[in-house]
Amino acid sequence: MSGPMRKFNYSEYCKSLESMPEPIKASELPKVKLDLRGARKYAAQKGVSVAMLTESEKKRFIEE
């Protein structure tokens, strides 16, 4: 490592934890199915990555 190391401030760390939102439980997440294989195949046919697909194209592979 280069540069000076900052001293860990435990009280600042505890204060930052108090302001953090509560974690989201897996049971609270919406249930969706993603056809990633289909999306990858479709993107490959177009010659792009899945990330480069438009939102409407991506929605074709998501079931809510």
CORTA-V544777 format. One line per field, one symbol per residue. psi: psi as a letter, one per 20 degrees, with the letter a starting at -180 (. if undefined). burial: # if it has 24 or more other C-alpha atoms within 12 Angstrom, else .. A space follows every 50 residues. Layout:
psi: ???
burial: ???
//
This chain:
psi: qqrqpqppohhhghhhhhiqrqqpqhiiqqoqppmhgggggghhhikrrh hiqrhhghhhjpp.
burial: ......................................#..........# ..........#...
//
